[in-house]
Amino acid sequence: MLSSAEIQLGKYMVARLVETKPKTAVYGIFSAHQEDRLGTVKWFAPWRQYCFFSMDVAVFNSGCFQDLTKFLVALNEGRKKGEAST
């Protein structure tokens, strides 16, 4: 069961809020079926947008990339509108 700080990303991944900063949030991206951390989504100031930072060994299929892209687009659009990231 997902907590209020978790977001299901398609069939295989879950985003968990791991840190709240004054203007942005940091999410851990985990396997939905195991506790493996696949990476982190956080604000990347040089590009002025949320980006995904992969762990050393992470395996994704095209559906996972699509689900992750949807999550990043939603965070970045919310940031442009001045919405909270949590």
ZADO-1210 file (C-alpha; in nm, 4 decimals, padded with zeros to 6 digits):
<atoms>
<atom x="00.0000" y="00.0000" z="00.0000" code="MET" pos="1"/>
<atom x="00.1279" y="00.3468" z="-00.0873" code="LEU" pos="2"/>
<atom x="00.1664" y="00.6134" z="00.1781" code="SER" pos="3"/>
<atom x="00.0630" y="00.9738" z="00.1140" code="SER" pos="4"/>
<atom x="00.4285" y="01.0501" z="00.0341" code="ALA" pos="5"/>
<atom x="00.4450" y="00.7798" z="-00.2378" code="GLU" pos="6"/>
<atom x="00.3484" y="00.8065" z="-00.6024" code="ILE" pos="7"/>
<atom x="00.3012" y="00.5003" z="-00.8224" code="GLN" pos="8"/>
<atom x="00.4963" y="00.5402" z="-01.1461" code="LEU" pos="9"/>
<atom x="00.3474" y="00.2870" z="-01.3812" code="GLY" pos="10"/>
<atom x="00.3683" y="-00.0829" z="-01.3066" code="LYS" pos="11"/>
<atom x="00.7278" y="-00.1143" z="-01.1884" code="TYR" pos="12"/>
<atom x="00.8299" y="00.1986" z="-00.9953" code="MET" pos="13"/>
<atom x="00.7348" y="00.4093" z="-00.6945" code="VAL" pos="14"/>
<atom x="00.8481" y="00.7644" z="-00.6133" code="ALA" pos="15"/>
<atom x="00.8926" y="00.8343" z="-00.2415" code="ARG" pos="16"/>
<atom x="00.9330" y="01.1830" z="-00.1038" code="LEU" pos="17"/>
<atom x="01.2657" y="01.1716" z="00.0819" code="VAL" pos="18"/>
<atom x="01.3341" y="01.5414" z="00.1444" code="GLU" pos="19"/>
<atom x="01.1450" y="01.8690" z="00.1265" code="THR" pos="20"/>
<atom x="01.3501" y="02.1784" z="00.0555" code="LYS" pos="21"/>
<atom x="01.2216" y="02.5390" z="00.0682" code="PRO" pos="22"/>
<atom x="01.1312" y="02.5491" z="-00.3027" code="LYS" pos="23"/>
<atom x="01.1771" y="02.1934" z="-00.4282" code="THR" pos="24"/>
<atom x="01.1429" y="01.8311" z="-00.3263" code="ALA" pos="25"/>
<atom x="01.3659" y="01.5252" z="-00.3547" code="VAL" pos="26"/>
<atom x="01.2157" y="01.1878" z="-00.4504" code="TYR" pos="27"/>
<atom x="01.3730" y="00.8454" z="-00.4299" code="GLY" pos="28"/>
<atom x="01.2708" y="00.6207" z="-00.7183" code="ILE" pos="29"/>
<atom x="01.2268" y="00.2599" z="-00.6072" code="PHE" pos="30"/>
<atom x="01.1299" y="-00.0694" z="-00.7626" code="SER" pos="31"/>
<atom x="00.7610" y="-00.1286" z="-00.6897" code="ALA" pos="32"/>
<atom x="00.8181" y="-00.4969" z="-00.6133" code="HIS" pos="33"/>
<atom x="01.1433" y="-00.4737" z="-00.4187" code="GLN" pos="34"/>
<atom x="01.3123" y="-00.2132" z="-00.2043" code="GLU" pos="35"/>
<atom x="01.5825" y="-00.1464" z="-00.4626" code="ASP" pos="36"/>
<atom x="01.6545" y="00.2237" z="-00.5088" code="ARG" pos="37"/>
<atom x="01.6876" y="00.2965" z="-00.8783" code="LEU" pos="38"/>
<atom x="01.7799" y="00.6626" z="-00.8467" code="GLY" pos="39"/>
<atom x="01.6742" y="01.0072" z="-00.7319" code="THR" pos="40"/>
<atom x="01.4637" y="01.2851" z="-00.8826" code="VAL" pos="41"/>
<atom x="01.5731" y="01.6293" z="-00.7664" code="LYS" pos="42"/>
<atom x="01.6087" y="01.9874" z="-00.8860" code="TRP" pos="43"/>
<atom x="01.9139" y="02.0397" z="-01.1090" code="PHE" pos="44"/>
<atom x="01.9917" y="02.4123" z="-01.0917" code="ALA" pos="45"/>
<atom x="02.2177" y="02.4339" z="-01.4008" code="PRO" pos="46"/>
<atom x="01.9294" y="02.3114" z="-01.6194" code="TRP" pos="47"/>
<atom x="01.6590" y="02.4774" z="-01.4040" code="ARG" pos="48"/>
<atom x="01.4434" y="02.1638" z="-01.3957" code="GLN" pos="49"/>
<atom x="01.3872" y="01.8370" z="-01.2132" code="TYR" pos="50"/>
<atom x="01.6114" y="01.5578" z="-01.3416" code="CYS" pos="51"/>
<atom x="01.6615" y="01.1879" z="-01.2735" code="PHE" pos="52"/>
<atom x="01.9943" y="01.0781" z="-01.1244" code="PHE" pos="53"/>
<atom x="02.0415" y="00.7046" z="-01.1767" code="SER" pos="54"/>
<atom x="02.2094" y="00.4686" z="-00.9331" code="MET" pos="55"/>
<atom x="02.5128" y="00.2804" z="-01.0665" code="ASP" pos="56"/>
<atom x="02.3219" y="-00.0260" z="-01.1859" code="VAL" pos="57"/>
<atom x="01.9603" y="00.0386" z="-01.2762" code="ALA" pos="58"/>
<atom x="01.7616" y="-00.1490" z="-01.5412" code="VAL" pos="59"/>
<atom x="01.4702" y="00.0142" z="-01.7243" code="PHE" pos="60"/>
<atom x="01.2459" y="-00.0824" z="-02.0114" code="ASN" pos="61"/>
<atom x="01.0820" y="00.1682" z="-02.2472" code="SER" pos="62"/>
<atom x="00.7661" y="00.1762" z="-02.0341" code="GLY" pos="63"/>
<atom x="00.9697" y="00.2672" z="-01.7256" code="CYS" pos="64"/>
<atom x="01.1317" y="00.5539" z="-01.9138" code="PHE" pos="65"/>
<atom x="00.7899" y="00.6772" z="-02.0279" code="GLN" pos="66"/>
<atom x="00.6541" y="00.6624" z="-01.6718" code="ASP" pos="67"/>
<atom x="00.9590" y="00.8434" z="-01.5355" code="LEU" pos="68"/>
<atom x="00.9315" y="01.1068" z="-01.8091" code="THR" pos="69"/>
<atom x="00.5642" y="01.1720" z="-01.7205" code="LYS" pos="70"/>
<atom x="00.6637" y="01.2225" z="-01.3563" code="PHE" pos="71"/>
<atom x="00.9439" y="01.4665" z="-01.4479" code="LEU" pos="72"/>
<atom x="00.7179" y="01.6623" z="-01.6844" code="VAL" pos="73"/>
<atom x="00.4516" y="01.6946" z="-01.4137" code="ALA" pos="74"/>
<atom x="00.7055" y="01.8166" z="-01.1558" code="LEU" pos="75"/>
<atom x="00.8598" y="02.0662" z="-01.3981" code="ASN" pos="76"/>
<atom x="00.5214" y="02.1998" z="-01.5123" code="GLU" pos="77"/>
<atom x="00.4130" y="02.2376" z="-01.1498" code="GLY" pos="78"/>
<atom x="00.7339" y="02.4242" z="-01.0701" code="ARG" pos="79"/>
<atom x="00.6751" y="02.6663" z="-01.3603" code="LYS" pos="80"/>
<atom x="00.3256" y="02.7343" z="-01.2262" code="LYS" pos="81"/>
<atom x="00.4650" y="02.7957" z="-00.8782" code="GLY" pos="82"/>
<atom x="00.2984" y="02.4908" z="-00.7292" code="GLU" pos="83"/>
<atom x="00.4456" y="02.3014" z="-00.4357" code="ALA" pos="84"/>
<atom x="00.6423" y="01.9919" z="-00.5353" code="SER" pos="85"/>
<atom x="00.5093" y="01.7700" z="-00.2603" code="THR" pos="86"/>
</atoms>
